[in-house]
Structures are given as structure tokens and as C-alpha cells.
Amino acid sequence: MNLKMLGSIAIVAGTAIGGGMLALPLATASLGTLPAFLLLVVIWGISIYTSLLMLEINLRTRVGDNVHAITGKILGKVGQLIQGASFMSLLFALTMVYLMGGSSLLETRFEPLGITMNNQVAVLLFTVIFGGLIAVGVKWIDKVSRVLFTSMVVLLVIVVAFLLPDVDMSALLTSTGSELVSGSELNNLWLAAIPIVFTSFGFHVCIATIVRYLDGDAVSLRKILIIGSTIPLVSYMLWLMVTLGTLGGDRVYGFEGSLPVLVMALQGLANSEILKQCIDIFANLALITSFLGVTMSLFDYVAELTRARDDIAGRAKTWLITFIPPLLCALYYPEGFIQVLGFAAIPLVIMIIFLPIAMALKQRKQNLGGYQVAGGSAALGVAGVLGAVIITAQLLVAL
């Protein structure tokens, strides 16, 4: 496995592991551990299938095309309009989520230094520092992602290794959502958790970029997508074990979706200052790696859509279009981390389930040959039904 494959796996896994890593304990604390694990496995299966379906579509169109161009070639202007609106809504929403989450953690990062930072200043600082990396291009993001993702995995192993002995396994395996809430409230919490878990596996936004980066090598790309999506599943399960198994689902449920409170509570369990710093840095890296993967894809898409030149002026224009809308939202709606992450599931379902199903059906009728994901029409039907369930869950929560 060469460095380009490793870097691509890091981009895929790093794009998924981010806001999702930190939001999952907050979103699933009231469900019980085993039900939460089951939900993770089901969503993971959907994510692998839909990513391979998108790979099939991409390879049968033309290596180098982005999602917008591919949709236009297969579904025409109407499909392209739906895809474009969904893609932009998703990536702007996720960028907003990571700006809010990153800035809140940045604030707490400066508190031990005696620096009290205004939330809006923290949002601007996070955007300038980490958003600035996006303008340098995918090759540099690949290199940065390798370092950051490797560091994040190492820190995750350290944190899990130190906290795992404190996990109450009997309580973890027997906990159920009915212990905290019951009836319609528990149903509502399930409905709220489904779209958030689904969005936590939303690495699909970088597939077109990686296909171009790997020159359409189907065998390597299939391995990258499977490995890259499995790493988040394992990481999420371990993370839920050490958060819910040490803090307790009832306590995490009481955090009301606050990332800094979750991080500080975990630091309170640490028996050394080094471990506290590991937890803090891990939380920050989890957000940054996902932020880089999402904004890289958004930047690439905006550049293609506006046909911007690949020079300083062109990249500056693309950067402003990429970051100004989510930045404004993050500045004036700083407390919407969990809510916006759930909302992102709607355009994500449209973009990675409904539209790919329509495109795959049309391409398969043409007998173009080449790579095709297993499962046939039955798998497409199951994916479509699950997509409808996810959107229904989010709409019921919103209404």
C-alpha cells in the first residue's frame, strides 16, 4: 500500500471522524450502548454500499469529473440542480458545524492561559488558521491529513487505553434508553440520533476528488473506501465505550449537546496532566481532520462550478465563496452544533442515496461494463427505503 493510498484512507476516515466523533456520545447517550452500537453498524453498512455505488458511477462517467459534472451528464439539468443544491447545503452545513465546534474548543484551549476569547473571535481565528490550509490544494491537504490523522489515531489509542479500565462493562451492556426516558420521548431521541449517526459517516463528499487523485484505479479505490469507512466504525465504538462507560449515559445526556462540557468531563477522569492534554488535543484533531476533508471538497466543487482560475486571485475568490456563508452562520448561530449536524442528513441522503440510485439505474441499462457494486436492484431498493427512513426521522424531529 503506497503513500497515496494511505493519504487517501486518511482523508476518507478523517472526513468522517470529526464532529461525528464528538457528537455521537451526546446524541446516543439516552439510547443505551448496545442499541447505539447496532445503529452504528447499520449506518456503516449503508455508508459502504453508497460509497461503492458512487465509485461505480464515477468510474463509468469519466475520471476527473466532479459530482456536479457527473450528475449533469447522467440526469441532465434538473438532476444537476437538485444535486448542486443538496451538495452545497450539505457542505455549507458541515463547514458551519465544524466552525462552531472548533471555535468552542478553541475558547477552552485558551482559558488555562488566562485568555478569555469571545466566541466570534474564536470562530474567525479558527477559520483563518485552518481554513487557510485549504487554499494550498489537495496534495498539501493529503500530507497534512496524514500527519493529523495519524496523530489523532495515536491519541485515541492512548485515551482509550487509559480510560478503558475504568469502564463499567456490566452497566454498559445492560443500559437501555428506558432508564433515562420513556415512551414518546425515547422515540423522539431515536429519531434525533439516526440522522446524526448517518451524517457521522458522511465521507462521500471527497470521493470524486480521491478518484481523480488515484487516476481511477478501481481496485485501490475500493480498498480505500472500505478501509476508510471501517476505521470510523471501530473508532466510534471504542469512543462510545469509554465515554458512556466511564461517565454514564445519564450524565452525558445531561450535557445537552455541549462539546466543551463533554471534553472537560472526560479530562476530569484523567489521573495525569499529560492524559488531560491528550484528551484535549484529540478532540481538537478530530474536528480539524474532518473540517479539512469537508472544506477541501467544498473548495474543489466551488472552483469547478465557478470555473475559477488556478492562480492566486482565482483561489482567493474560491476561498471566499467557500467560507463566507458558513462563517456568517457560525458567527450568528453559535449554539446549533447538534441541530445543524442532524439537518445535514437531509441533503446527504439526497446526494449519496437517492441521486446515485437514479444514476446507477440509468447507467446499468446502458451496459457500460467496468466496476459494479454487488447487490443489484434489490440493494438499490433497500438503500432507497433506508434513505427515506433517515429523512423522515429528521423531519419528524424538526417538526
Secondary structure as UniProt FT lines:
FT   HELIX           3..16
FT   TURN            17..18
FT   HELIX           19..28
FT   TURN            29..31
FT   HELIX           33..61
FT   TURN            63..64
FT   HELIX           67..110
FT   HELIX           111..113
FT   HELIX           119..131
FT   HELIX           132..136
FT   HELIX           138..163
FT   HELIX           164..166
FT   HELIX           169..174
FT   HELIX           177..179
FT   HELIX           184..199
FT   TURN            200..201
FT   HELIX           204..206
FT   HELIX           207..213
FT   TURN            214..216
FT   HELIX           218..247
FT   HELIX           249..253
FT   TURN            254..257
FT   HELIX           259..269
FT   HELIX           273..306
FT   HELIX           312..332
FT   TURN            334..335
FT   HELIX           337..343
FT   HELIX           345..349
FT   HELIX           350..354
FT   HELIX           355..365
FT   TURN            366..367
FT   TURN            374..375
FT   HELIX           376..398
//
